[in-house]
Amino acid sequence: MFPYLFKIGNFELRIYSLMYIIAIFIGLFFIKKRAKSLHQDPGIIENIIIVSFFGGMVGARLYYVLLRWDFYSTYPYEIIAFWHGGLAIHGGLIGGILTGYLYARKKYNFLFLSDLILPFLLLGQGIGRFGNFANGEAHGVPTITPPDIIFRFKNIFPEFWRVVKSTFNLPDGVEGMNLLNSMLEQKKVLIVEFQNRVYELKEYVPFGIRFPPKYNPPAYLEFGYLPVHPTFFYEMILNFIGAAVLIYFWKKDDQIGKGVITGLYLIFYGVIRGFVTTFRADDLMVGYFRAPHIVSFVLILIGGLLIYFRKMRCNNG
């Protein structure tokens, strides 16, 4: 919606980048302070976080490129053009965790570090979603999409939307979406038959967000003036709630290093991302399924097993 705060020549202070800078500084401040209270060297912890951050950026890019290989195999020079967009959070998690582990494995227990850092990673992920709003990306499907189409493990929205465009003979691109929006504003009853069922296109939720054409945000280029689900805000709010729960445990000295915080992070983020991705219009796919649903399931499974076995170990002395 407003991707940068100001622009001087070719330099832009982009809100997306600013949000992650703010998140890193907040995390570093509280994590270093906590590390000091646990008699750990804050400087070493800071280095681990910075190295993990850059590892996460590389992982986020590689993950995205691999799942969009149909495009990048044709335009290989775009692989390094991350400024054109294309970072996937699950790849960032994998890259950041792996980098942090390899860098710090001789100095620290992995679960100690993850318990210490992950609550503020979840907080940072929430802050970062405001940057997606500013860019008009990571948006949801139009709010006129029937819930029965949204809440399916198999992503049938693209097929449904093709039927919508065909039913009303809409031209491709923004022109077609704005024509559909005009029909809705005229209070016309719009009926679509899809998979032997009849659906009505109407405002199913009142809190959709419309994106203006200025700056050509992805949400506008895909759906024009149609209101879309504000998935960035859904995830932001849920991440903040999850981070608050993790920080509650994080403040207890006897919880750092047990692995429960790490397990809860994996479960929380798996559930949050799995829920939010059902509304997303631009998620990466693996065949007919959304990649975040598959990865979220794995995260929840690992998180649950980690908590279970750590509890078993503690109970057994």
Solvent accessible surface area in square Angstrom, and as a share of the most:
residue,aa,sasa,rsa
1,M,54,0.24
2,F,82,0.34
3,P,11,0.07
4,Y,55,0.21
5,L,102,0.51
6,F,92,0.38
7,K,104,0.44
8,I,122,0.62
9,G,62,0.60
10,N,158,0.81
11,F,115,0.48
12,E,51,0.23
13,L,45,0.22
14,R,88,0.32
15,I,4,0.02
16,Y,52,0.20
17,S,53,0.34
18,L,41,0.20
19,M,27,0.12
20,Y,61,0.23
21,I,80,0.41
22,I,67,0.34
23,A,11,0.08
24,I,48,0.24
25,F,136,0.57
26,I,57,0.29
27,G,7,0.07
28,L,19,0.09
29,F,124,0.52
30,F,86,0.36
31,I,4,0.02
32,K,59,0.25
33,K,132,0.56
34,R,25,0.09
35,A,0,0.00
36,K,144,0.61
37,S,64,0.41
38,L,30,0.15
39,H,170,0.76
40,Q,57,0.25
41,D,71,0.37
42,P,37,0.23
43,G,34,0.32
44,I,57,0.29
45,I,0,0.00
46,E,49,0.22
47,N,74,0.38
48,I,3,0.01
49,I,24,0.12
50,I,68,0.34
51,V,47,0.27
52,S,21,0.14
53,F,67,0.28
54,F,124,0.52
55,G,12,0.12
56,G,10,0.10
57,M,72,0.32
58,V,91,0.53
59,G,12,0.11
60,A,7,0.05
61,R,22,0.08
62,L,98,0.49
63,Y,38,0.14
64,Y,44,0.17
65,V,6,0.03
66,L,125,0.62
67,L,54,0.27
68,R,85,0.31
69,W,126,0.44
70,D,112,0.58
71,F,70,0.29
72,Y,11,0.04
73,S,56,0.36
74,T,88,0.51
75,Y,92,0.35
76,P,78,0.49
77,Y,147,0.56
78,E,32,0.14
79,I,48,0.24
80,I,129,0.65
81,A,6,0.04
82,F,110,0.46
83,W,164,0.57
84,H,122,0.54
85,G,38,0.37
86,G,14,0.13
87,L,61,0.30
88,A,12,0.09
89,I,42,0.22
90,H,5,0.02
91,G,3,0.02
92,G,13,0.12
93,L,11,0.05
94,I,99,0.50
95,G,11,0.10
96,G,13,0.12
97,I,64,0.32
98,L,99,0.49
99,T,37,0.22
100,G,8,0.08
101,Y,96,0.37
102,L,92,0.46
103,Y,95,0.36
104,A,1,0.00
105,R,121,0.44
106,K,180,0.76
107,K,118,0.50
108,Y,33,0.13
109,N,97,0.50
110,F,72,0.30
111,L,25,0.12
112,F,31,0.13
113,L,10,0.05
114,S,11,0.07
115,D,0,0.00
116,L,0,0.00
117,I,32,0.16
118,L,8,0.04
119,P,0,0.00
120,F,16,0.07
121,L,61,0.30
122,L,0,0.00
123,L,38,0.19
124,G,8,0.08
125,Q,10,0.04
126,G,0,0.00
127,I,25,0.13
128,G,0,0.00
129,R,25,0.09
130,F,65,0.27
131,G,0,0.00
132,N,8,0.04
133,F,23,0.10
134,A,0,0.00
135,N,24,0.12
136,G,0,0.00
137,E,45,0.20
138,A,8,0.06
139,H,3,0.01
140,G,0,0.00
141,V,3,0.02
142,P,0,0.00
143,T,0,0.00
144,I,0,0.00
145,T,1,0.00
146,P,4,0.02
147,P,62,0.39
148,D,53,0.27
149,I,0,0.00
150,I,7,0.04
151,F,110,0.46
152,R,73,0.27
153,F,111,0.46
154,K,89,0.38
155,N,25,0.13
156,I,8,0.04
157,F,15,0.06
158,P,56,0.35
159,E,74,0.33
160,F,0,0.00
161,W,17,0.06
162,R,146,0.53
163,V,44,0.25
164,V,0,0.00
165,K,53,0.22
166,S,88,0.56
167,T,68,0.39
168,F,45,0.19
169,N,133,0.68
170,L,14,0.07
171,P,50,0.32
172,D,121,0.63
173,G,42,0.40
174,V,34,0.20
175,E,123,0.55
176,G,0,0.00
177,M,5,0.02
178,N,37,0.19
179,L,82,0.41
180,L,0,0.00
181,N,12,0.06
182,S,43,0.28
183,M,30,0.13
184,L,31,0.15
185,E,106,0.48
186,Q,112,0.50
187,K,175,0.74
188,K,105,0.45
189,V,108,0.62
190,L,6,0.03
191,I,79,0.40
192,V,0,0.00
193,E,118,0.53
194,F,7,0.03
195,Q,92,0.41
196,N,147,0.75
197,R,128,0.47
198,V,98,0.56
199,Y,12,0.05
200,E,63,0.28
201,L,3,0.01
202,K,94,0.40
203,E,91,0.41
204,Y,69,0.26
205,V,32,0.19
206,P,128,0.81
207,F,106,0.44
208,G,24,0.23
209,I,32,0.16
210,R,106,0.39
211,F,3,0.01
212,P,50,0.31
213,P,54,0.34
214,K,131,0.56
215,Y,94,0.36
216,N,90,0.46
217,P,3,0.02
218,P,60,0.38
219,A,2,0.02
220,Y,21,0.08
221,L,93,0.46
222,E,71,0.32
223,F,3,0.01
224,G,2,0.02
225,Y,86,0.33
226,L,1,0.01
227,P,7,0.05
228,V,1,0.01
229,H,6,0.03
230,P,8,0.05
231,T,2,0.01
232,F,2,0.01
233,F,52,0.22
234,Y,39,0.15
235,E,2,0.01
236,M,26,0.12
237,I,99,0.50
238,L,57,0.28
239,N,0,0.00
240,F,73,0.30
241,I,100,0.51
242,G,6,0.05
243,A,1,0.01
244,A,64,0.49
245,V,58,0.33
246,L,0,0.00
247,I,33,0.17
248,Y,131,0.50
249,F,56,0.23
250,W,14,0.05
251,K,138,0.58
252,K,80,0.34
253,D,94,0.49
254,D,90,0.46
255,Q,30,0.13
256,I,19,0.09
257,G,19,0.19
258,K,73,0.31
259,G,0,0.00
260,V,17,0.10
261,I,0,0.00
262,T,7,0.04
263,G,0,0.00
264,L,32,0.16
265,Y,0,0.00
266,L,15,0.08
267,I,40,0.20
268,F,48,0.20
269,Y,0,0.00
270,G,0,0.00
271,V,81,0.46
272,I,14,0.07
273,R,11,0.04
274,G,14,0.14
275,F,92,0.39
276,V,1,0.00
277,T,0,0.00
278,T,18,0.10
279,F,17,0.07
280,R,25,0.09
281,A,24,0.18
282,D,61,0.32
283,D,20,0.10
284,L,20,0.10
285,M,62,0.28
286,V,71,0.41
287,G,71,0.68
288,Y,152,0.58
289,F,79,0.33
290,R,3,0.01
291,A,2,0.02
292,P,7,0.04
293,H,18,0.08
294,I,68,0.35
295,V,29,0.17
296,S,3,0.02
297,F,137,0.57
298,V,66,0.38
299,L,23,0.12
300,I,62,0.31
301,L,90,0.45
302,I,86,0.44
303,G,0,0.00
304,G,30,0.29
305,L,84,0.42
306,L,38,0.19
307,I,31,0.16
308,Y,119,0.45
309,F,122,0.51
310,R,50,0.18
311,K,104,0.44
312,M,84,0.37
313,R,162,0.59
314,C,69,0.42
315,N,119,0.61
316,N,121,0.62
317,G,101,0.97
